[in-house]
Amino acid sequence: MDNVQMIDTFKAFKDFLCNFARTHSPTRLMSSENTYSLSREHCNLKYSDILPQNVEGYPATKEFLMKVVDILLDFIKSSNDRNAKVLEFHHPHDMTKLLDLDVPDTGVTLQQLLLDCSTTLKYQVKTGHPHFFNQLSCGLDLVSMAGEWLTATANTNMFTYEIAPVFILMEHVLLTKMREIIGWNGGDSILAPGGSISNLYAFLAARHKMFPTYKERGLSAIDGQLVMFTSDQCHYSVRSCAAVCGLGTDNCVMVPSDERGRIIPSKLEELILERKAKGHIPFFVNATAGTTVIGAFDPINELADICQKYGCWLHVDAAWGGGLLLSRKYRHPRLSGVERADSVTWNPHKLMGALLQCSTIHFKEDGLLISCNQMSAEYLFMTDKLYDIKYDTGDKVIQCGRHNDIFKLWLQWRAKGTDGFEKHMDRLMELSEYMVRRIKQMPDKYYLILEPEMVNVCFWYLPTRVRNMPHGPEREKILGEICPILKARMMQAGTLMVGYQPDDRRPNFFRNIISSAAVTEQDVDFLLAELDRLGHDL
Ligand SMILES: *Cc1c(COP(=O)(O)O)cnc(C)c1O
């Protein structure tokens, strides 16, 4: 064999190995539909053969990333395929066996990474599937997703204008617009990592406003016991403020709600007076606009009157219901009076369908965020910069780095326009009304727990054996026991996901959420028929 022959033989062997690896890798065996193969030329390459390590590596880089995009597009396609499953459920123990999760000492090939990506999505729950009704954030808005792709590629940090000029200006414009929609002129806002942290910002600003020396002096700045008030239906993050900020959860007073889940204002006033009589300092009232389970709206105007009377900060947690601010039809009476609040939490990643995570906190008064949270780190927030440093938003927050959560929302808002968002909100509400009508048409199979104010539809499914029982505590107990079993059947069938939970008044019940643009009337009909198919014999 001469040298040329030897090289040819060697090449042929290498190609053989390469093809063998492509068709016989363990991942390949797991999911036979994998067709994400790199060309022969690139199939043995590793991370160091593409950019940025290999400056000649652009063609391989491009092929690798295009294949990743193919994988993502296939996921999007099957997420929108009503004949495809919502999930392929396996218990953690079995799932661990199906996956190769090891991070090895020697890195794997790009080809293997593609198989890894594909396998990852194969077992991921399709939250954008029209039959996923499980969470407050459902759906996959593709424009917002395109924004998230760009965000990932730009990979910048939001603390200074210096390194995120366009995104910082977008934040400025969009947050101003959102405050206008709330009904304010001026004020200040920031994007936070979730509604829970947004609520924490409201708490911190309220305390700072009332006790400006707390920042330097800590607990000794407050002469007495601070107390906050919220309804018993509030999101648990409100109570967690009391735990995190030194009040203790005993000083987060849970005010009773009425049978529709709305805070009872007269009870709030009684409880404020009770605490004042003990010498405590009531300082913060949280109103929930769209409660997490039932979707109830606290009467903001009545709470604002009470806050005015007793000198309390009024925060509106509209993490869930905030989207309805965009609907002329549904905004009132639900959010009437929101402009009287001192602060508002509003999560675009919930009803508005922006991709996770996208959460905003708004303040009526400008300047509070910065004076409350500023630490003036000299290495980031120099005061002698080239540009107007008011655009360096990083010192308004308790984080250092901040993820770019604005671009996906900005792009989505550009695409839809404010009118498009309004239509979207109205459509989600209409679909929920449709679901309520359908439930009422089938009283033998479904029991509507209460008339919803939002897209949370709370109900029980009635299997055959309870259909002739009178409704009362005895039947409710059985219905509550059925929920986890029916949910388990849904997950094992993989065809549907709807959440359930108990509350203070009743055992387990289903809470259906329509917050995905993919859902239609037919999907609501499917949901009701599928519950019946899976549960009639329970
Ligand atoms: C979801 C929710 C929150 C918490 O938001 P995260 O973004 O999940 O932290 C707070 N309040 C209400 C009313 C919610 O529904």
The ligand as a MOL file (V3000), in Angstrom:
LIG
                    3D

  0  0  0     0  0            999 V3000
M  V30 BEGIN CTAB
M  V30 COUNTS 15 15 0 0 0
M  V30 BEGIN ATOM
M  V30 1 C -48.0210 34.1000 39.2390 0
M  V30 2 C -48.3370 35.1070 40.2760 0
M  V30 3 C -47.3120 35.7210 41.0160 0
M  V30 4 C -45.8850 35.2730 40.9180 0
M  V30 5 O -45.3130 35.5000 39.6870 0
M  V30 6 P -43.9670 34.6950 39.2850 0
M  V30 7 O -43.5840 35.3570 38.0090 0
M  V30 8 O -44.3670 33.2640 39.1230 0
M  V30 9 O -42.9940 34.8960 40.3920 0
M  V30 10 C -47.6480 36.7170 41.9010 0
M  V30 11 N -48.9330 37.0780 42.0660 0
M  V30 12 C -49.9510 36.5040 41.3890 0
M  V30 13 C -51.3500 36.9660 41.6230 0
M  V30 14 C -49.6820 35.4870 40.4720 0
M  V30 15 O -50.6930 34.8840 39.8250 0
M  V30 END ATOM
M  V30 BEGIN BOND
M  V30 1 1 1 2
M  V30 2 1 2 3
M  V30 3 2 2 14
M  V30 4 1 3 4
M  V30 5 2 3 10
M  V30 6 1 4 5
M  V30 7 1 5 6
M  V30 8 2 6 7
M  V30 9 1 6 8
M  V30 10 1 6 9
M  V30 11 1 10 11
M  V30 12 2 11 12
M  V30 13 1 12 13
M  V30 14 1 12 14
M  V30 15 1 14 15
M  V30 END BOND
M  V30 END CTAB
M  END
